[in-house]
Each structure stands twice: as structure tokens, then as C-alpha cells.
Amino acid sequence: MADDTFRDSQIREFEKEAELLVVYQLDLLAQIESALRAVRRTMSGIEKLRNVNSRVGPELSNGERKEVLGTLKQELDDLDDQLLVQHQSTGEMQATIEKMQTRLVAVKRAAERRLSEKTSEGEREAESSP
């Protein structure tokens, strides 16, 4: 009876850990989706910089050149902001993965302990059986 209670307790603990791993995985998925949106915005910004209409050419007057350079600077600032978002996002993903790895190690250790307990119990039962 006490063994069944202990077993049920361990099963509940494994289920709890599995649920936590699912939550971390969903969090990681949301972070990846956010990172992909940031990459898309960055790619869009880079494309604007590559666009022929955004280039400064010799036909521009000084006033036009100043205006185009001001626009270009703003686009570069926006691109810099997006790269910062991407950098932060990957850091958050790494932190989530590290948490998952830590939890997984704990679950594996608990499973190994349980397995060794069961193996020891089986050996004792085999020794006591005629």
C-alpha cells in the first residue's frame, strides 16, 4: 500500500515535470516565432537599402542628397533596432533551452533512481525466491 502511494507520487512528479517541459517548449516556440518576425522586418529593411530608388546618385542636388541620406540613416537606425531585438530574442531562447535542459536532467536522474530501486527490489525478490 505504501509502495503504491510512493509510486503514485513519483508518477505525479514525472507528469508535473513533463507538463513543465511542454510549457517551456511552447514558450520557446513563441520566442522563435517572434525572432522570425524580427528577421523578416530586418530583411525588409535590408531590401529597402538595396532598392535602386533609395540609392544616392550624382543627379541629386545637395538638398535632395541630404534628404535621401536622412531617410537612409533612419532606415539604418530601424535596422539596428531590429538586430537588437533579434539579439535579445536569441538570448531568451537560450535561457529557455537551458531551463529545459536543467529540468530534463532532473527528470532523467529521478527515472534512473527509480529504475535502480526497481532493479534492487527485483534482485532481492529473486534471491528470496526458492
N, C-alpha and C positions, 0 to 999 in steps of 0.2 A: 504494500500500500504506500509506504513512504517512498519506495523506489519509483512508483508511478507518479507521485506528486513531484518528485525531483525531475523525472523525465518530462513531465508536462511543463514544468518551469523552464527547463532547458529548451524545449520546443518553442515556447512562447518567446524566449530570449532570441533564438535564431530568427523567428518570424519578425520580431521587432527590428533586429539588425538588417534583415532583408528589406523591410519597409524603408528604413533609413537610407539604404543604398539606392533604392528606387527614387527617393526624394532627391538625393544628390544627383542622380542621373538626369532627372527632369530639370534640375537647376542647371546642370551642365548643358543640356540641350537648349535651354533658353539663352544661355550665355553664347553658345555657338551661333544661334540664330541672330542674336544682336551683333556679334562680330561679323557675320556675313553681310548684314545690312550696312555696317560701317565700311566694310571693304567695298561694297557696291557704291556707296557715296564717294569713297576715295577714288575709285576707278572713274566715276563720272567726272570728278574734279580734274583728274589727270587728262581725261579726254578733252575737257574744255581747254586745257593748256595746249593740247596738241592741235586743236582746231585752227585752220588757216585764218579764220576771221579774227582770232584772238592774237595773232602774231603782230608784232610791231614791224612795219616796213618803212622803207625810205620815203614813200609817198606821203607819210603823215606829217602834219605840221607839228610844231613844238607843243601846242595846246592839245592836239589830238594824241600825241605821244604820251603826254603827261596823264591824260585821261585813261588811255589803254594801260599804261603802267600801274596806275592806281587800281584799276579793275583787276589786273594780273596779281598785284600784291594782295588784294582781298581774297582772290581765289587761292593763292598760296597759303594765306592765313587759315582759310577754311580747310584746306588740305592738311595743314599742320594739326588743326584741331581734331580732324578725323583720325589721323595717325595716333594721336594721344589716346583717343577713345579705343582704338584697336589695341594699343599697348596695355591699357588698363584692363580691357576685356580679357586679353590672354593671361594676364596676371590672376584675374579672378578665376578663370578656368583652371589654371594650375593649382590654385588654392583648393578648389573643389575636388580636383582629382587627388590631391594629397590627402584630403579628409577621407575620400572614398578608400584610398589605399590603406590608411590607418585603420578604418573600420573593418575592412576586409581581412587584414592581418589578425585583428582581434577575433573575428568570426572563425577564421581558419584555426587559430590556436584553441579556441573553445571546442571546435569539432575534433581536433586532434586529441585533446584531453578526453573528450567523451569516447572517442574510439579506443584510446588506450585503457580507459576504465572498463569498457565492454570487453576488450581483449583479455584484461586481467581477470574479469569475472568469469569469462569462458574458460580460461585456463584453470581457475580454481575449481569450477564445476567439473571439468574433465578429470582433474586429479582426485576429486572426491567420489567420482562415479566408479562403480566396480567394473 
